[in-house]
């Protein structure tokens, strides 16, 4: 899958996908900030010229974080989210004790199954973490 670094030219596609999936509410300024951060790994995937998804990691040596993975509906269940995880986690060194953290909605069973498939383990909760009151499940890899 053609994963590559995200550029500012990708932001209209990123914002459109975010809006279509309706699962986070970052604005363009926040994405610009991520692109400028030297610790942020911002990725996109294009399939046959179509924008398929994006992912953002914060690579902070031993304590990294997955901020988001988004895959367009037409491209879900085709291994793109797994490819993003493989790419980002491949930047870490588990033998040296590197970890990756994330939080996910308690009710998002598809995402939770994906993360667990890739070795993430739930270790806690944040009650009423999201704007709508849903609990976040905390994961560590």
Secondary structure as GFF3:
##gff-version 3
##sequence-region A 1 141
A	DSSP	beta_strand	2	5	.	.	.	ID=ss1
A	DSSP	three_ten_helix	8	10	.	.	.	ID=ss2
A	DSSP	alpha_helix	11	21	.	.	.	ID=ss3
A	DSSP	alpha_helix	28	36	.	.	.	ID=ss4
A	DSSP	beta_strand	40	47	.	.	.	ID=ss5
A	DSSP	beta_strand	50	58	.	.	.	ID=ss6
A	DSSP	beta_strand	63	71	.	.	.	ID=ss7
A	DSSP	three_ten_helix	73	75	.	.	.	ID=ss8
A	DSSP	alpha_helix	80	89	.	.	.	ID=ss9
A	DSSP	three_ten_helix	94	96	.	.	.	ID=ss10
A	DSSP	beta_strand	99	105	.	.	.	ID=ss11
A	DSSP	alpha_helix	109	117	.	.	.	ID=ss12
A	DSSP	beta_strand	121	126	.	.	.	ID=ss13
A	DSSP	beta_strand	136	140	.	.	.	ID=ss14
###
